[in-house]
């Protein structure tokens, strides 16, 4: 049976308690929003690190509890924190990739016999991973998290028109990728 209180209203009330340091209210927020955050991170391509990123998001939520003001939906604030955690993760991964690429240059490569191409054709996550971070994040927030364009614009701090054009570009890019893979 669902809670008779609207989740957003309930989130505002819980955050008021969290602001005062009530750990039980924080636990309830974590329980309510952990799965959607894990899904968000998985769709952004960080599925193996999703739990760490969700935990980082909740740590940031706790640290920012005094600054939180219910001016927008709670999820807008939460996904803004999540996005910042993800961007920090991407930056760390980029630095690691640079190191790994330099290391791989010293080791001869092997072939996978074409299995990688087959997996890409069958795996939507692989397609999402091939999108630029800007295109991927708007598509994930819209399609997989079900957020409205204005909410996405608030999270990313960009105009709604930019959200729309990025979603259009992401979908066009995915179409082109699938056409290339079929050829």
C-alpha positions in Angstrom: 0.0 0.0 0.0 1.4 3.4 -0.9 2.0 6.2 1.4 -1.0 8.6 1.5 1.3 11.6 1.6 2.6 12.8 -1.7 6.3 11.7 -2.1 7.6 15.2 -2.9 5.8 16.7 0.1 7.1 13.9 2.2 10.6 14.5 0.9 10.4 18.1 1.9 9.3 17.1 5.4 12.0 14.6 5.7 14.6 17.1 4.5 13.5 19.5 7.1 14.2 16.8 9.7 17.5 15.9 8.0 18.5 19.6 8.2 18.2 19.2 12.0 20.4 16.1 12.0 17.7 13.4 12.2 19.4 10.3 10.9 16.1 8.3 10.7 14.6 10.8 8.2 17.8 10.6 6.2 17.6 6.8 6.2 14.1 7.0 4.8 15.2 9.4 2.0 18.0 7.0 1.1 15.6 4.0 1.0 13.2 5.9 -1.2 15.7 7.3 -3.7 18.5 4.7 -3.8 17.1 2.5 -6.5 16.3 5.4 -8.9 19.8 6.7 -8.4 21.3 3.3 -9.1 19.3 3.2 -12.3 20.4 6.7 -13.2 24.1 5.8 -12.8 23.7 2.5 -14.6 22.1 4.3 -17.6 24.9 6.8 -17.6 27.3 3.9 -18.0 28.6 3.6 -14.4 26.7 0.5 -13.5 29.7 -1.2 -11.7 30.3 2.0 -9.8 26.6 2.9 -9.2 26.5 2.0 -5.6 29.6 4.1 -4.9 28.1 7.0 -6.8 24.8 6.7 -5.0 26.6 6.7 -1.7 28.6 9.7 -2.8 25.4 11.5 -3.7 23.8 10.7 -0.3 27.0 11.9 1.4 26.7 15.2 -0.5 23.0 15.4 0.4 23.9 15.1 4.1 26.7 17.7 3.7 24.4 20.1 1.9 21.4 19.5 4.2 21.7 23.0 5.8 21.8 24.8 2.5 18.8 22.9 1.0 15.7 25.0 0.3 12.6 23.5 -1.1 12.4 25.9 -4.0 12.1 23.1 -6.6 11.3 19.5 -6.5 13.4 17.5 -4.1 14.4 15.1 -7.0 15.8 18.1 -8.9 18.1 18.9 -6.0 19.0 15.2 -5.6 19.8 14.6 -9.3 21.9 17.8 -9.4 24.0 16.3 -6.6 24.0 13.0 -8.4 25.1 14.6 -11.6 28.0 16.3 -9.9 29.1 13.0 -8.3 28.9 11.4 -11.8 30.9 14.2 -13.4 33.6 13.9 -10.8 33.6 10.1 -11.5 34.0 10.7 -15.2 36.9 13.0 -14.6 38.6 10.4 -12.5 37.9 7.7 -15.1 39.4 9.9 -17.8 42.6 10.3 -15.9 42.7 6.6 -15.3 42.0 5.8 -19.0 44.8 8.0 -20.0 47.1 6.0 -17.8 45.7 2.7 -19.0 46.0 3.7 -22.7 49.7 4.5 -22.2 50.2 1.2 -20.5 48.3 -0.7 -23.3 50.6 0.8 -25.9 53.4 -1.3 -24.5 51.3 -4.5 -24.8 50.3 -6.1 -28.1 46.5 -6.2 -28.7 44.4 -9.2 -29.4 41.2 -9.6 -31.3 37.8 -10.7 -29.9 36.8 -12.4 -33.1 34.0 -9.8 -33.7 32.1 -10.5 -30.4 32.5 -6.8 -29.4 30.5 -5.7 -32.5 27.8 -8.2 -31.9 27.4 -7.2 -28.2 27.2 -3.5 -29.3 24.4 -4.4 -31.6 22.4 -6.1 -28.9 23.2 -3.9 -26.0 21.5 -0.5 -25.6 23.9 0.4 -22.8 26.8 0.1 -25.1 25.1 2.5 -27.4 24.5 4.9 -24.6 28.2 4.6 -23.6 29.1 5.7 -27.1 27.2 9.0 -26.7 29.0 12.1 -25.4 28.4 12.7 -21.7 26.2 15.7 -22.4 23.9 13.8 -24.8 23.9 10.7 -22.6 22.9 12.6 -19.4 19.9 14.3 -21.0 18.7 11.1 -22.5 19.0 9.2 -19.3 17.3 11.9 -17.2 14.4 12.1 -19.7 13.9 8.5 -20.9 15.1 6.4 -18.0 14.4 8.7 -15.1 11.2 10.1 -16.5 12.0 13.8 -15.7 10.4 16.6 -17.6 12.5 19.0 -19.8 12.2 21.8 -17.2 13.4 19.5 -14.4 16.4 18.4 -16.6 17.1 22.0 -17.4 17.2 22.9 -13.7 19.4 19.9 -12.9 21.9 20.7 -15.6 21.5 24.5 -15.3 20.9 24.9 -19.0 17.9 26.3 -21.0 15.0 24.0 -21.8 15.7 24.6 -25.5 19.2 23.2 -25.0 17.7 20.1 -23.3 15.4 19.6 -26.3 18.2 19.9 -28.8 20.5 17.6 -26.9 17.7 14.9 -26.7 17.1 15.3 -30.5 20.9 15.0 -31.1 21.2 12.0 -28.9 18.4 10.2 -30.6 19.7 11.1 -34.0 23.2 9.9 -33.0 21.8 6.6 -31.7 19.8 6.1 -35.0 23.0 6.7 -37.0 25.0 4.3 -34.8 22.4 1.5 -35.2 22.3 2.1 -39.0 26.1 1.8 -39.1 26.1 -1.3 -37.0 23.5 -2.9 -39.3 25.6 -2.1 -42.4 
